[in-house]
Amino acid sequence: MSIRRKVISVVDAGVLCNVPTDVMLRPQRATDVLIVTDFSGSPSDDKMDYSQIMVAAVQAWQNGMKFPSINFQKMVNLPPKECIVLEDVNDDECPIVIWFTLCNKTFRNLKNFKPRNSTEPIPDGETFNDFNVFTKETAYSTFDFDYTALEFDRLNEMMYHTITSHLSTIKDVLKRATEKKRKRLAAV
């Protein structure tokens, strides 16, 4: 790209797939664990849209990359979950995928939650962590990039809670991936 050009064309990586995992799944990278934070939209907080997981899987398979098998019917009917672990126990070379979603399930139910950094006033009758992510009244649409400080702080704290509350899951996955890799290397 030349700095002398008057027009620069930019393409969003999400055009082909909203969560472009294929870059990390290329065989040259030898990925053992893939951690995804999926900020895609869903119809509502009660009905999560897991289609991006399925799109990522199909795209990987079509391009000859390894991705754990998925029961698509089960995935479509899966209740809202903050964290989904996908693993192919029969293929030690297939990466384990930890997929985090924008699900306000456990964070919403924390009692007396105090945010780490937010100083924004909370509207009367509301608590900081009891909010919907996916409704027409919320700002968390995939196309809305104009958040109030409170909306940003809520989303930030929710995702911080989601990741940190699943640290044991992450550690377990890393342990399993390490064991798989040791097994592969010992066989060489």
Residue pairs with C-beta under 8 A, 6 or more apart in sequence:
1 8
13 20
14 20
16 59
17 52
17 55
17 56
17 59
18 38
18 40
18 52
18 55
18 142
19 36
19 38
19 40
19 52
19 55
19 56
21 34
21 36
21 56
21 59
21 60
21 67
21 97
22 56
22 59
22 60
22 63
22 65
24 31
24 34
25 31
25 34
25 60
25 65
25 66
25 67
25 95
26 65
27 64
27 65
27 66
31 95
32 95
32 96
32 177
32 178
32 180
32 181
33 95
33 96
33 97
33 98
33 173
33 174
33 177
34 95
34 96
34 97
34 98
35 98
35 100
35 170
36 56
36 97
36 98
36 99
36 100
37 100
37 159
37 163
38 52
38 53
38 99
38 100
38 101
38 102
39 102
39 142
40 49
40 51
40 52
40 102
40 142
41 49
41 134
41 140
41 141
41 142
42 48
42 49
42 101
42 102
42 133
42 134
43 49
43 134
44 132
44 134
44 135
45 80
45 103
45 104
45 132
45 133
45 134
45 135
46 80
47 80
48 78
48 79
48 80
48 81
48 101
48 103
50 75
50 76
50 78
50 84
50 101
53 70
53 75
53 84
53 86
53 99
54 70
54 72
54 75
56 67
57 67
57 68
57 69
57 70
60 66
60 67
61 67
66 88
66 91
66 93
66 94
66 95
67 86
67 94
67 95
67 97
68 86
68 87
68 88
68 94
68 95
68 96
68 97
69 88
70 86
78 84
80 101
80 103
80 105
81 101
81 103
81 105
82 100
82 101
82 103
82 105
82 106
82 162
82 165
82 166
83 98
83 99
83 100
83 101
83 162
83 166
83 169
84 98
84 99
84 101
85 96
85 97
85 98
85 99
85 169
85 173
86 96
86 97
86 99
87 94
87 96
87 97
87 173
87 176
88 94
92 180
92 181
92 183
92 184
93 184
95 177
96 173
96 176
96 177
98 166
98 169
98 170
98 173
100 159
100 162
100 163
100 166
102 133
102 134
102 140
102 155
102 158
102 159
103 133
103 162
104 129
104 131
104 132
104 133
104 158
106 161
106 162
106 165
107 113
107 129
107 157
107 158
107 161
107 162
108 129
108 130
108 131
110 129
110 161
113 127
113 128
113 129
113 157
114 128
115 128
115 153
115 157
116 157
116 160
117 153
118 128
118 149
118 150
118 153
118 154
118 157
120 148
120 149
120 150
120 153
121 150
122 128
122 150
128 153
128 154
128 157
129 154
129 157
129 158
129 161
131 138
131 154
132 138
133 140
133 155
133 158
134 140
138 151
139 146
139 147
139 148
139 151
140 151
140 155
147 155
163 170
